[in-house]
Amino acid sequence: MRGRFSARAFRPDPVSEHVLARILELAQCAPSWCNTQPWQLIITRGAGTERLRHALYAARSGVPAMCPTSFPLAYEGVYRERRKICGVQLYQSVGIGREDRDAAAEQSLENFRFFGAPHLAILPPRRSSACTEGCSTAKLYIQKSFMLAAVDSGVQCIAQAALAAYAPFVRACLDIPESRRVVCGISFGYADSAAPINTYRTHRTGIDQVVRFLDA
């Protein structure tokens, strides 16, 4: 858990089939609603990654972004403050000042280049009215299993909800049926340790601020 961070710069080296198989086998241990194991994973590599990388980056300037229903409507109070600190410190790590909106926008576009990662994983959960089986299980698989298994194998990741803003385009590129949602992507590979942006770490608040014990 402590070794995981959101890598935003990757080396081009692909993850070997052996290591990838280990990650996926470990990820299969993820819990799911009634053990239905509804996940279906799409993983790009080689020319597949490059095709999607270039297509998505080019398309986002001509295809209007949409606001998925899973995105927060607003951040208030302490949540707004934490989000603000996260953004400021992230851009500071690459020398972007608070008022340099153009540079900040350019950095955010790296989401659509997958931060140079050699692989992108898309886990499109099944649609359901309550989103219980689909979205909840997808979140468990992404964090509790896939990402931690990757870190344990020396591989870093970043979960990218930004890709959901272009869900129809991603669905068309990857031939994902309408019966499944596109809620995020996971760019993964070997982190570039020389990149300043990978030295940035988010702060975690103390447990006294997030846990309430009930003894009676």
C-alpha angles and dihedrals in degrees: 000000000000092000094057120094136154102267113208100180125048138186113241093239110121122231109253120247089244094056093041091052090052092051092049094046091052091046089057086074089073115126118245139182106285087341091286091145091204097174121122114185129205115195124186124208138169113347090001091063093045093049093052093041094055095039095050095044091050094044098050089072092056103029116073115238118239128212108236116221088238092065117099113258092216144346118229138181117344091358091058090048093050091049091050093050091048092054096044094049092045093055092042089059089066096038098258114145126218094256097044096097095162093057091045091052091049091051091049089055088066085081087075092050088051088239088281094299117158092222140041123194121201119191107189109192121211116264117252133164094242095034087219102126096032111039097027093050091045091055091050091049094047099049108018096045120009100040096041091046088051093052090048087056094050094259125124129209145186123209109220120200087173089082090064088068087070096038097138091053093046090046091053094047093050098035093240112170122240088245089075131063127227103220102157146331132233117221109198144171137100113331118237100240091193093061112102092217090064091061090067117103128182120235121244119213122233120273090240088071097050107032129071117189118210113199101167 
